[in-house]
Amino acid sequence: MPFGLQPLHIIIILVVALLIFGPKRLPEIGRYIGKMVTEFRAGTQELTQTFREEINQPIQPHAAPQPPAQPAATASTNAGNFCTKCGTPNTPDALFCGSCGNALSKKTA
């Protein structure tokens, strides 16, 4: 028997429960306990299945981090029109930096 209970012990527990809760509430309590056990079993099976899936996945080595790609210089950028604050190249007719918004100084040629 579970937990070392003998049939006489189970009968005594049922009689005490019947006296405490009454004949109307005892079936409700039994249904509630049954639902709890069912949900507990479903949860443990789901957890076990997820654990097994994680264990059986092949181990993939981590790739070395790639440096961020630098934007290619376009034909419209002027080599002398860089932002003094962040160093980003800007178009020749730009008044403000496209990255940080800093006002660009106009060079007179």
Biopython code that builds the backbone (N, CA, C, O; Angstrom):
import numpy as np
from Bio.PDB.StructureBuilder import StructureBuilder

atoms = [
    (1, "MET", "N", (0.845, -1.184, 0.000)),
    (1, "MET", "CA", (0.000, 0.000, 0.000)),
    (1, "MET", "C", (0.887, 1.244, 0.000)),
    (1, "MET", "O", (2.007, 1.217, 0.511)),
    (2, "PRO", "N", (0.378, 2.330, -0.577)),
    (2, "PRO", "CA", (1.178, 3.554, -0.619)),
    (2, "PRO", "C", (1.357, 4.151, 0.774)),
    (2, "PRO", "O", (0.443, 4.126, 1.598)),
    (3, "PHE", "N", (2.534, 4.680, 1.016)),
    (3, "PHE", "CA", (2.901, 5.352, 2.263)),
    (3, "PHE", "C", (2.781, 4.445, 3.489)),
    (3, "PHE", "O", (2.704, 4.942, 4.612)),
    (4, "GLY", "N", (2.764, 3.150, 3.298)),
    (4, "GLY", "CA", (2.683, 2.220, 4.413)),
    (4, "GLY", "C", (1.305, 2.175, 5.066)),
    (4, "GLY", "O", (1.181, 1.755, 6.216)),
    (5, "LEU", "N", (0.260, 2.606, 4.342)),
    (5, "LEU", "CA", (-1.094, 2.580, 4.890)),
    (5, "LEU", "C", (-1.736, 1.232, 4.639)),
    (5, "LEU", "O", (-1.641, 0.671, 3.547)),
    (6, "GLN", "N", (-2.386, 0.727, 5.660)),
    (6, "GLN", "CA", (-3.113, -0.517, 5.531)),
    (6, "GLN", "C", (-4.579, -0.195, 5.256)),
    (6, "GLN", "O", (-5.007, 0.938, 5.476)),
    (7, "PRO", "N", (-5.358, -1.167, 4.781)),
    (7, "PRO", "CA", (-6.762, -0.894, 4.474)),
    (7, "PRO", "C", (-7.552, -0.321, 5.655)),
    (7, "PRO", "O", (-8.441, 0.505, 5.449)),
    (8, "LEU", "N", (-7.250, -0.737, 6.871)),
    (8, "LEU", "CA", (-7.948, -0.212, 8.043)),
    (8, "LEU", "C", (-7.656, 1.282, 8.223)),
    (8, "LEU", "O", (-8.551, 2.045, 8.583)),
    (9, "HIS", "N", (-6.417, 1.702, 7.976)),
    (9, "HIS", "CA", (-6.063, 3.119, 8.089)),
    (9, "HIS", "C", (-6.821, 3.961, 7.060)),
    (9, "HIS", "O", (-7.294, 5.053, 7.377)),
    (10, "ILE", "N", (-6.935, 3.458, 5.836)),
    (10, "ILE", "CA", (-7.642, 4.184, 4.781)),
    (10, "ILE", "C", (-9.112, 4.346, 5.140)),
    (10, "ILE", "O", (-9.687, 5.409, 4.908)),
    (11, "ILE", "N", (-9.737, 3.300, 5.708)),
    (11, "ILE", "CA", (-11.146, 3.375, 6.106)),
    (11, "ILE", "C", (-11.328, 4.417, 7.212)),
    (11, "ILE", "O", (-12.288, 5.187, 7.181)),
    (12, "ILE", "N", (-10.428, 4.449, 8.173)),
    (12, "ILE", "CA", (-10.514, 5.435, 9.257)),
    (12, "ILE", "C", (-10.374, 6.847, 8.706)),
    (12, "ILE", "O", (-11.107, 7.742, 9.125)),
    (13, "ILE", "N", (-9.456, 7.066, 7.782)),
    (13, "ILE", "CA", (-9.272, 8.395, 7.176)),
    (13, "ILE", "C", (-10.524, 8.814, 6.417)),
    (13, "ILE", "O", (-10.935, 9.971, 6.510)),
    (14, "LEU", "N", (-11.142, 7.901, 5.667)),
    (14, "LEU", "CA", (-12.362, 8.218, 4.922)),
    (14, "LEU", "C", (-13.525, 8.547, 5.853)),
    (14, "LEU", "O", (-14.309, 9.450, 5.560)),
    (15, "VAL", "N", (-13.650, 7.840, 6.954)),
    (15, "VAL", "CA", (-14.728, 8.114, 7.912)),
    (15, "VAL", "C", (-14.524, 9.489, 8.558)),
    (15, "VAL", "O", (-15.482, 10.248, 8.710)),
    (16, "VAL", "N", (-13.311, 9.808, 8.930)),
    (16, "VAL", "CA", (-13.027, 11.122, 9.526)),
    (16, "VAL", "C", (-13.299, 12.223, 8.504)),
    (16, "VAL", "O", (-13.877, 13.253, 8.854)),
    (17, "ALA", "N", (-12.899, 12.030, 7.262)),
    (17, "ALA", "CA", (-13.157, 13.021, 6.217)),
    (17, "ALA", "C", (-14.653, 13.186, 5.990)),
    (17, "ALA", "O", (-15.122, 14.303, 5.773)),
    (18, "LEU", "N", (-15.397, 12.113, 6.037)),
    (18, "LEU", "CA", (-16.850, 12.186, 5.868)),
    (18, "LEU", "C", (-17.484, 12.965, 7.014)),
    (18, "LEU", "O", (-18.412, 13.742, 6.791)),
    (19, "LEU", "N", (-16.997, 12.766, 8.235)),
    (19, "LEU", "CA", (-17.524, 13.500, 9.374)),
    (19, "LEU", "C", (-17.178, 14.991, 9.311)),
    (19, "LEU", "O", (-17.995, 15.833, 9.685)),
    (20, "ILE", "N", (-15.976, 15.317, 8.842)),
    (20, "ILE", "CA", (-15.544, 16.720, 8.798)),
    (20, "ILE", "C", (-16.218, 17.467, 7.657)),
    (20, "ILE", "O", (-16.768, 18.546, 7.877)),
    (21, "PHE", "N", (-16.192, 16.930, 6.458)),
    (21, "PHE", "CA", (-16.680, 17.663, 5.285)),
    (21, "PHE", "C", (-18.140, 17.379, 4.948)),
    (21, "PHE", "O", (-18.780, 18.215, 4.310)),
    (22, "GLY", "N", (-18.676, 16.266, 5.338)),
    (22, "GLY", "CA", (-20.059, 15.928, 5.036)),
    (22, "GLY", "C", (-20.182, 15.216, 3.706)),
    (22, "GLY", "O", (-19.268, 15.240, 2.882)),
    (23, "PRO", "N", (-21.354, 14.568, 3.505)),
    (23, "PRO", "CA", (-21.530, 13.776, 2.288)),
    (23, "PRO", "C", (-21.675, 14.618, 1.017)),
    (23, "PRO", "O", (-21.446, 14.108, -0.080)),
    (24, "LYS", "N", (-22.051, 15.898, 1.138)),
    (24, "LYS", "CA", (-22.232, 16.729, -0.062)),
    (24, "LYS", "C", (-20.901, 17.267, -0.601)),
    (24, "LYS", "O", (-20.715, 17.376, -1.813)),
    (25, "ARG", "N", (-20.000, 17.592, 0.288)),
    (25, "ARG", "CA", (-18.727, 18.199, -0.138)),
    (25, "ARG", "C", (-17.665, 17.172, -0.484)),
    (25, "ARG", "O", (-16.719, 17.499, -1.200)),
    (26, "LEU", "N", (-17.786, 15.963, -0.009)),
    (26, "LEU", "CA", (-16.761, 14.938, -0.238)),
    (26, "LEU", "C", (-16.561, 14.625, -1.724)),
    (26, "LEU", "O", (-15.408, 14.505, -2.138)),
    (27, "PRO", "N", (-17.613, 14.482, -2.563)),
    (27, "PRO", "CA", (-17.376, 14.258, -3.996)),
    (27, "PRO", "C", (-16.701, 15.447, -4.682)),
    (27, "PRO", "O", (-15.890, 15.260, -5.588)),
    (28, "GLU", "N", (-17.032, 16.667, -4.254)),
    (28, "GLU", "CA", (-16.388, 17.853, -4.832)),
    (28, "GLU", "C", (-14.898, 17.853, -4.524)),
    (28, "GLU", "O", (-14.073, 18.149, -5.390)),
    (29, "ILE", "N", (-14.567, 17.523, -3.299)),
    (29, "ILE", "CA", (-13.153, 17.486, -2.900)),
    (29, "ILE", "C", (-12.418, 16.396, -3.675)),
    (29, "ILE", "O", (-11.273, 16.590, -4.084)),
    (30, "GLY", "N", (-13.068, 15.254, -3.877)),
    (30, "GLY", "CA", (-12.452, 14.170, -4.647)),
    (30, "GLY", "C", (-12.187, 14.572, -6.090)),
    (30, "GLY", "O", (-11.129, 14.264, -6.639)),
    (31, "ARG", "N", (-13.161, 15.271, -6.716)),
    (31, "ARG", "CA", (-12.960, 15.756, -8.091)),
    (31, "ARG", "C", (-11.806, 16.755, -8.160)),
    (31, "ARG", "O", (-10.980, 16.706, -9.072)),
    (32, "TYR", "N", (-11.763, 17.658, -7.186)),
    (32, "TYR", "CA", (-10.708, 18.672, -7.148)),
    (32, "TYR", "C", (-9.329, 18.020, -7.025)),
    (32, "TYR", "O", (-8.391, 18.407, -7.721)),
    (33, "ILE", "N", (-9.214, 17.047, -6.154)),
    (33, "ILE", "CA", (-7.928, 16.343, -5.982)),
    (33, "ILE", "C", (-7.571, 15.582, -7.266)),
    (33, "ILE", "O", (-6.406, 15.549, -7.661)),
    (34, "GLY", "N", (-8.568, 14.970, -7.919)),
    (34, "GLY", "CA", (-8.324, 14.261, -9.178)),
    (34, "GLY", "C", (-7.827, 15.186, -10.272)),
    (34, "GLY", "O", (-6.919, 14.834, -11.025)),
    (35, "LYS", "N", (-8.428, 16.383, -10.364)),
    (35, "LYS", "CA", (-7.969, 17.363, -11.360)),
    (35, "LYS", "C", (-6.550, 17.814, -11.064)),
    (35, "LYS", "O", (-5.741, 17.977, -11.977)),
    (36, "MET", "N", (-6.247, 18.016, -9.785)),
    (36, "MET", "CA", (-4.897, 18.443, -9.422)),
    (36, "MET", "C", (-3.861, 17.396, -9.818)),
    (36, "MET", "O", (-2.803, 17.730, -10.352)),
    (37, "VAL", "N", (-4.171, 16.134, -9.555)),
    (37, "VAL", "CA", (-3.239, 15.048, -9.896)),
    (37, "VAL", "C", (-3.058, 14.956, -11.409)),
    (37, "VAL", "O", (-1.944, 14.745, -11.888)),
    (38, "THR", "N", (-4.158, 15.113, -12.171)),
    (38, "THR", "CA", (-4.085, 15.054, -13.635)),
    (38, "THR", "C", (-3.225, 16.192, -14.187)),
    (38, "THR", "O", (-2.384, 15.968, -15.057)),
    (39, "GLU", "N", (-3.436, 17.418, -13.680)),
    (39, "GLU", "CA", (-2.631, 18.558, -14.139)),
    (39, "GLU", "C", (-1.168, 18.388, -13.759)),
    (39, "GLU", "O", (-0.277, 18.741, -14.532)),
    (40, "PHE", "N", (-0.918, 17.849, -12.573)),
    (40, "PHE", "CA", (0.466, 17.626, -12.144)),
    (40, "PHE", "C", (1.161, 16.624, -13.063)),
    (40, "PHE", "O", (2.311, 16.830, -13.450)),
    (41, "ARG", "N", (0.472, 15.548, -13.409)),
    (41, "ARG", "CA", (1.060, 14.559, -14.310)),
    (41, "ARG", "C", (1.333, 15.145, -15.683)),
    (41, "ARG", "O", (2.388, 14.897, -16.267)),
    (42, "ALA", "N", (0.371, 15.938, -16.213)),
    (42, "ALA", "CA", (0.563, 16.549, -17.535)),
    (42, "ALA", "C", (1.748, 17.512, -17.507)),
    (42, "ALA", "O", (2.542, 17.547, -18.447)),
    (43, "GLY", "N", (1.869, 18.283, -16.445)),
    (43, "GLY", "CA", (2.988, 19.215, -16.332)),
    (43, "GLY", "C", (4.326, 18.515, -16.250)),
    (43, "GLY", "O", (5.292, 18.942, -16.882)),
    (44, "THR", "N", (4.395, 17.437, -15.475)),
    (44, "THR", "CA", (5.663, 16.721, -15.369)),
    (44, "THR", "C", (6.026, 16.030, -16.679)),
    (44, "THR", "O", (7.203, 15.961, -17.033)),
    (45, "GLN", "N", (5.021, 15.511, -17.411)),
    (45, "GLN", "CA", (5.309, 14.892, -18.706)),
    (45, "GLN", "C", (5.810, 15.935, -19.701)),
    (45, "GLN", "O", (6.738, 15.670, -20.465)),
    (46, "GLU", "N", (5.197, 17.125, -19.695)),
    (46, "GLU", "CA", (5.641, 18.191, -20.606)),
    (46, "GLU", "C", (7.059, 18.628, -20.263)),
    (46, "GLU", "O", (7.881, 18.837, -21.155)),
    (47, "LEU", "N", (7.343, 18.766, -18.984)),
    (47, "LEU", "CA", (8.680, 19.162, -18.554)),
    (47, "LEU", "C", (9.706, 18.097, -18.925)),
    (47, "LEU", "O", (10.803, 18.423, -19.380)),
    (48, "THR", "N", (9.360, 16.839, -18.736)),
    (48, "THR", "CA", (10.270, 15.746, -19.087)),
    (48, "THR", "C", (10.525, 15.717, -20.592)),
    (48, "THR", "O", (11.659, 15.517, -21.028)),
    (49, "GLN", "N", (9.471, 15.916, -21.387)),
    (49, "GLN", "CA", (9.628, 15.914, -22.843)),
    (49, "GLN", "C", (10.522, 17.069, -23.288)),
    (49, "GLN", "O", (11.401, 16.877, -24.129)),
    (50, "THR", "N", (10.314, 18.255, -22.740)),
    (50, "THR", "CA", (11.149, 19.407, -23.091)),
    (50, "THR", "C", (12.597, 19.159, -22.702)),
    (50, "THR", "O", (13.512, 19.483, -23.461)),
    (51, "PHE", "N", (12.808, 18.587, -21.527)),
    (51, "PHE", "CA", (14.167, 18.288, -21.073)),
    (51, "PHE", "C", (14.855, 17.295, -22.000)),
    (51, "PHE", "O", (16.028, 17.466, -22.333)),
    (52, "ARG", "N", (14.136, 16.264, -22.415)),
    (52, "ARG", "CA", (14.721, 15.272, -23.319)),
    (52, "ARG", "C", (15.049, 15.872, -24.679)),
    (52, "ARG", "O", (16.074, 15.537, -25.273)),
    (53, "GLU", "N", (14.185, 16.759, -25.181)),
    (53, "GLU", "CA", (14.457, 17.415, -26.463)),
    (53, "GLU", "C", (15.719, 18.271, -26.379)),
    (53, "GLU", "O", (16.531, 18.283, -27.304)),
    (54, "GLU", "N", (15.879, 18.988, -25.259)),
    (54, "GLU", "CA", (17.075, 19.820, -25.091)),
    (54, "GLU", "C", (18.333, 18.971, -24.983)),
    (54, "GLU", "O", (19.382, 19.345, -25.509)),
    (55, "ILE", "N", (18.236, 17.843, -24.311)),
    (55, "ILE", "CA", (19.394, 16.959, -24.156)),
    (55, "ILE", "C", (19.790, 16.350, -25.494)),
    (55, "ILE", "O", (20.981, 16.207, -25.773)),
    (56, "ASN", "N", (18.820, 15.988, -26.326)),
    (56, "ASN", "CA", (19.101, 15.300, -27.586)),
    (56, "ASN", "C", (19.496, 16.236, -28.719)),
    (56, "ASN", "O", (19.868, 15.756, -29.790)),
    (57, "GLN", "N", (19.432, 17.552, -28.530)),
    (57, "GLN", "CA", (19.844, 18.476, -29.590)),
    (57, "GLN", "C", (21.353, 18.399, -29.766)),
    (57, "GLN", "O", (22.095, 18.315, -28.787)),
    (58, "PRO", "N", (21.811, 18.428, -31.028)),
    (58, "PRO", "CA", (23.259, 18.412, -31.244)),
    (58, "PRO", "C", (23.874, 19.733, -30.796)),
    (58, "PRO", "O", (23.266, 20.797, -30.913)),
    (59, "ILE", "N", (25.072, 19.637, -30.289)),
    (59, "ILE", "CA", (25.782, 20.829, -29.829)),
    (59, "ILE", "C", (26.431, 21.497, -31.031)),
    (59, "ILE", "O", (27.186, 20.872, -31.776)),
    (60, "GLN", "N", (26.121, 22.784, -31.208)),
    (60, "GLN", "CA", (26.693, 23.540, -32.315)),
    (60, "GLN", "C", (27.736, 24.503, -31.750)),
    (60, "GLN", "O", (27.460, 25.227, -30.793)),
    (61, "PRO", "N", (28.926, 24.511, -32.337)),
    (61, "PRO", "CA", (29.957, 25.425, -31.826)),
    (61, "PRO", "C", (29.568, 26.869, -32.115)),
    (61, "PRO", "O", (28.917, 27.172, -33.115)),
    (62, "HIS", "N", (29.982, 27.743, -31.217)),
    (62, "HIS", "CA", (29.698, 29.159, -31.391)),
    (62, "HIS", "C", (30.630, 29.747, -32.451)),
    (62, "HIS", "O", (31.837, 29.504, -32.437)),
    (63, "ALA", "N", (30.058, 30.514, -33.359)),
    (63, "ALA", "CA", (30.853, 31.154, -34.396)),
    (63, "ALA", "C", (31.518, 32.401, -33.812)),
    (63, "ALA", "O", (30.995, 33.039, -32.898)),
    (64, "ALA", "N", (32.679, 32.724, -34.365)),
    (64, "ALA", "CA", (33.372, 33.927, -33.907)),
    (64, "ALA", "C", (32.546, 35.144, -34.295)),
    (64, "ALA", "O", (31.993, 35.186, -35.394)),
    (65, "PRO", "N", (32.451, 36.132, -33.417)),
    (65, "PRO", "CA", (31.643, 37.311, -33.741)),
    (65, "PRO", "C", (32.238, 38.079, -34.917)),
    (65, "PRO", "O", (33.446, 38.309, -34.979)),
    (66, "GLN", "N", (31.383, 38.466, -35.832)),
    (66, "GLN", "CA", (31.809, 39.213, -37.008)),
    (66, "GLN", "C", (31.828, 40.703, -36.684)),
    (66, "GLN", "O", (30.926, 41.193, -36.004)),
    (67, "PRO", "N", (32.831, 41.428, -37.153)),
    (67, "PRO", "CA", (32.839, 42.874, -36.920)),
    (67, "PRO", "C", (31.699, 43.510, -37.712)),
    (67, "PRO", "O", (31.337, 43.014, -38.779)),
    (68, "PRO", "N", (31.133, 44.597, -37.204)),
    (68, "PRO", "CA", (30.032, 45.236, -37.927)),
    (68, "PRO", "C", (30.498, 45.747, -39.284)),
    (68, "PRO", "O", (31.610, 46.255, -39.427)),
    (69, "ALA", "N", (29.626, 45.601, -40.275)),
    (69, "ALA", "CA", (29.965, 46.015, -41.635)),
    (69, "ALA", "C", (29.991, 47.535, -41.721)),
    (69, "ALA", "O", (29.110, 48.221, -41.201)),
    (70, "GLN", "N", (31.015, 48.041, -42.387)),
    (70, "GLN", "CA", (31.138, 49.482, -42.589)),
    (70, "GLN", "C", (30.363, 49.860, -43.842)),
    (70, "GLN", "O", (30.436, 49.150, -44.845)),
    (71, "PRO", "N", (29.623, 50.960, -43.808)),
    (71, "PRO", "CA", (28.892, 51.367, -45.009)),
    (71, "PRO", "C", (29.866, 51.766, -46.115)),
    (71, "PRO", "O", (30.888, 52.405, -45.866)),
    (72, "ALA", "N", (29.529, 51.380, -47.320)),
    (72, "ALA", "CA", (30.382, 51.705, -48.460)),
    (72, "ALA", "C", (30.247, 53.186, -48.785)),
    (72, "ALA", "O", (29.164, 53.766, -48.701)),
    (73, "ALA", "N", (31.352, 53.768, -49.151)),
    (73, "ALA", "CA", (31.332, 55.189, -49.511)),
    (73, "ALA", "C", (30.637, 55.340, -50.861)),
    (73, "ALA", "O", (30.932, 54.609, -51.806)),
    (74, "THR", "N", (29.726, 56.279, -50.940)),
    (74, "THR", "CA", (29.016, 56.525, -52.193)),
    (74, "THR", "C", (29.698, 57.633, -52.960)),
    (74, "THR", "O", (30.549, 58.341, -52.422)),
    (75, "ALA", "N", (29.327, 57.782, -54.207)),
    (75, "ALA", "CA", (29.942, 58.801, -55.053)),
    (75, "ALA", "C", (29.540, 60.202, -54.620)),
    (75, "ALA", "O", (30.230, 61.170, -54.941)),
    (76, "SER", "N", (28.415, 60.324, -53.883)),
    (76, "SER", "CA", (27.944, 61.650, -53.495)),
    (76, "SER", "C", (28.609, 62.168, -52.230)),
    (76, "SER", "O", (28.385, 63.316, -51.847)),
    (77, "THR", "N", (29.431, 61.338, -51.564)),
    (77, "THR", "CA", (30.091, 61.830, -50.361)),
    (77, "THR", "C", (31.358, 62.561, -50.740)),
    (77, "THR", "O", (32.081, 62.159, -51.652)),
    (78, "ASN", "N", (31.610, 63.622, -50.038)),
    (78, "ASN", "CA", (32.799, 64.422, -50.251)),
    (78, "ASN", "C", (33.828, 63.994, -49.221)),
    (78, "ASN", "O", (33.497, 63.818, -48.049)),
    (79, "ALA", "N", (35.073, 63.824, -49.647)),
    (79, "ALA", "CA", (36.103, 63.357, -48.741)),
    (79, "ALA", "C", (36.360, 64.353, -47.628)),
    (79, "ALA", "O", (36.842, 63.946, -46.571)),
    (80, "GLY", "N", (36.070, 65.634, -47.800)),
    (80, "GLY", "CA", (36.339, 66.634, -46.784)),
    (80, "GLY", "C", (35.125, 67.020, -45.961)),
    (80, "GLY", "O", (35.241, 67.909, -45.117)),
    (81, "ASN", "N", (33.950, 66.396, -46.159)),
    (81, "ASN", "CA", (32.742, 66.785, -45.443)),
    (81, "ASN", "C", (32.410, 65.752, -44.366)),
    (81, "ASN", "O", (31.375, 65.087, -44.432)),
    (82, "PHE", "N", (33.291, 65.622, -43.380)),
    (82, "PHE", "CA", (33.090, 64.700, -42.270)),
    (82, "PHE", "C", (32.589, 65.476, -41.067)),
    (82, "PHE", "O", (32.902, 66.655, -40.899)),
    (83, "CYS", "N", (31.807, 64.804, -40.232)),
    (83, "CYS", "CA", (31.306, 65.407, -38.995)),
    (83, "CYS", "C", (32.469, 65.552, -38.025)),
    (83, "CYS", "O", (33.259, 64.624, -37.854)),
    (84, "THR", "N", (32.573, 66.713, -37.391)),
    (84, "THR", "CA", (33.658, 66.938, -36.436)),
    (84, "THR", "C", (33.388, 66.244, -35.103)),
    (84, "THR", "O", (34.304, 66.050, -34.304)),
    (85, "LYS", "N", (32.135, 65.873, -34.865)),
    (85, "LYS", "CA", (31.778, 65.243, -33.595)),
    (85, "LYS", "C", (31.925, 63.719, -33.652)),
    (85, "LYS", "O", (32.546, 63.119, -32.774)),
    (86, "CYS", "N", (31.349, 63.089, -34.698)),
    (86, "CYS", "CA", (31.377, 61.616, -34.751)),
    (86, "CYS", "C", (32.226, 61.068, -35.893)),
    (86, "CYS", "O", (32.516, 59.872, -35.904)),
    (87, "GLY", "N", (32.631, 61.884, -36.843)),
    (87, "GLY", "CA", (33.494, 61.442, -37.926)),
    (87, "GLY", "C", (32.780, 60.767, -39.075)),
    (87, "GLY", "O", (33.437, 60.173, -39.930)),
    (88, "THR", "N", (31.463, 60.834, -39.128)),
    (88, "THR", "CA", (30.694, 60.193, -40.186)),
    (88, "THR", "C", (30.772, 61.023, -41.469)),
    (88, "THR", "O", (30.617, 62.243, -41.417)),
    (89, "PRO", "N", (31.015, 60.372, -42.639)),
    (89, "PRO", "CA", (31.008, 61.125, -43.893)),
    (89, "PRO", "C", (29.583, 61.532, -44.253)),
    (89, "PRO", "O", (28.643, 60.770, -44.027)),
    (90, "ASN", "N", (29.421, 62.721, -44.807)),
    (90, "ASN", "CA", (28.121, 63.248, -45.190)),
    (90, "ASN", "C", (28.165, 63.746, -46.624)),
    (90, "ASN", "O", (29.243, 63.938, -47.188)),
    (91, "THR", "N", (26.995, 63.956, -47.214)),
    (91, "THR", "CA", (26.930, 64.477, -48.583)),
    (91, "THR", "C", (27.434, 65.905, -48.599)),
    (91, "THR", "O", (27.399, 66.585, -47.573)),
    (92, "PRO", "N", (27.906, 66.375, -49.758)),
    (92, "PRO", "CA", (28.475, 67.723, -49.827)),
    (92, "PRO", "C", (27.463, 68.821, -49.495)),
    (92, "PRO", "O", (27.856, 69.864, -48.973)),
    (93, "ASP", "N", (26.183, 68.621, -49.780)),
    (93, "ASP", "CA", (25.204, 69.670, -49.530)),
    (93, "ASP", "C", (24.532, 69.540, -48.166)),
    (93, "ASP", "O", (23.602, 70.294, -47.883)),
    (94, "ALA", "N", (24.968, 68.606, -47.304)),
    (94, "ALA", "CA", (24.359, 68.411, -45.993)),
    (94, "ALA", "C", (24.736, 69.539, -45.050)),
    (94, "ALA", "O", (25.884, 69.983, -45.019)),
    (95, "LEU", "N", (23.745, 70.004, -44.273)),
    (95, "LEU", "CA", (23.991, 71.046, -43.284)),
    (95, "LEU", "C", (24.197, 70.437, -41.895)),
    (95, "LEU", "O", (24.857, 71.023, -41.037)),
    (96, "PHE", "N", (23.613, 69.241, -41.690)),
    (96, "PHE", "CA", (23.717, 68.561, -40.404)),
    (96, "PHE", "C", (24.172, 67.124, -40.639)),
    (96, "PHE", "O", (23.928, 66.554, -41.702)),
    (97, "CYS", "N", (24.836, 66.544, -39.640)),
    (97, "CYS", "CA", (25.313, 65.165, -39.717)),
    (97, "CYS", "C", (24.124, 64.213, -39.738)),
    (97, "CYS", "O", (23.169, 64.389, -38.981)),
    (98, "GLY", "N", (24.181, 63.203, -40.607)),
    (98, "GLY", "CA", (23.109, 62.231, -40.701)),
    (98, "GLY", "C", (23.069, 61.276, -39.526)),
    (98, "GLY", "O", (22.029, 60.661, -39.291)),
    (99, "SER", "N", (24.157, 61.121, -38.772)),
    (99, "SER", "CA", (24.193, 60.190, -37.646)),
    (99, "SER", "C", (23.872, 60.862, -36.315)),
    (99, "SER", "O", (23.000, 60.409, -35.574)),
    (100, "CYS", "N", (24.591, 61.954, -36.018)),
    (100, "CYS", "CA", (24.438, 62.554, -34.693)),
    (100, "CYS", "C", (23.670, 63.864, -34.704)),
    (100, "CYS", "O", (23.275, 64.338, -33.638)),
    (101, "GLY", "N", (23.442, 64.470, -35.866)),
    (101, "GLY", "CA", (22.682, 65.716, -35.941)),
    (101, "GLY", "C", (23.504, 66.955, -35.669)),
    (101, "GLY", "O", (22.945, 68.045, -35.555)),
    (102, "ASN", "N", (24.798, 66.824, -35.563)),
    (102, "ASN", "CA", (25.673, 67.965, -35.310)),
    (102, "ASN", "C", (25.720, 68.854, -36.550)),
    (102, "ASN", "O", (25.735, 68.353, -37.674)),
    (103, "ALA", "N", (25.742, 70.160, -36.352)),
    (103, "ALA", "CA", (25.834, 71.089, -37.473)),
    (103, "ALA", "C", (27.208, 70.957, -38.132)),
    (103, "ALA", "O", (28.239, 70.956, -37.459)),
    (104, "LEU", "N", (27.198, 70.843, -39.488)),
    (104, "LEU", "CA", (28.450, 70.708, -40.230)),
    (104, "LEU", "C", (28.965, 72.083, -40.601)),
    (104, "LEU", "O", (28.190, 72.974, -40.946)),
    (105, "SER", "N", (30.248, 72.249, -40.529)),
    (105, "SER", "CA", (30.860, 73.531, -40.922)),
    (105, "SER", "C", (31.088, 73.508, -42.428)),
    (105, "SER", "O", (31.580, 72.520, -42.973)),
    (106, "LYS", "N", (30.731, 74.592, -43.089)),
    (106, "LYS", "CA", (30.947, 74.715, -44.536)),
    (106, "LYS", "C", (32.337, 75.273, -44.780)),
    (106, "LYS", "O", (32.713, 76.310, -44.234)),
    (107, "LYS", "N", (33.095, 74.563, -45.614)),
    (107, "LYS", "CA", (34.434, 75.029, -45.982)),
    (107, "LYS", "C", (34.341, 75.780, -47.300)),
    (107, "LYS", "O", (33.737, 75.307, -48.263)),
    (108, "THR", "N", (34.914, 76.888, -47.324)),
    (108, "THR", "CA", (34.947, 77.654, -48.582)),
    (108, "THR", "C", (36.229, 77.341, -49.318)),
    (108, "THR", "O", (37.306, 77.314, -48.723)),
    (109, "ALA", "N", (36.113, 77.106, -50.598)),
    (109, "ALA", "CA", (37.282, 76.728, -51.371)),
    (109, "ALA", "C", (37.935, 77.911, -52.000)),
    (109, "ALA", "O", (38.942, 77.766, -52.692)),
]
sb = StructureBuilder()
sb.init_structure("model")
sb.init_model(0)
sb.init_chain("A")
sb.init_seg("    ")
for serial, (resi, resn, name, xyz) in enumerate(atoms, 1):
    if name == "N":
        sb.init_residue(resn, " ", resi, " ")
    sb.init_atom(name, np.array(xyz, "f"), 0.0, 1.0, " ", f" {name:<3s}", serial, name[0])
structure = sb.get_structure()
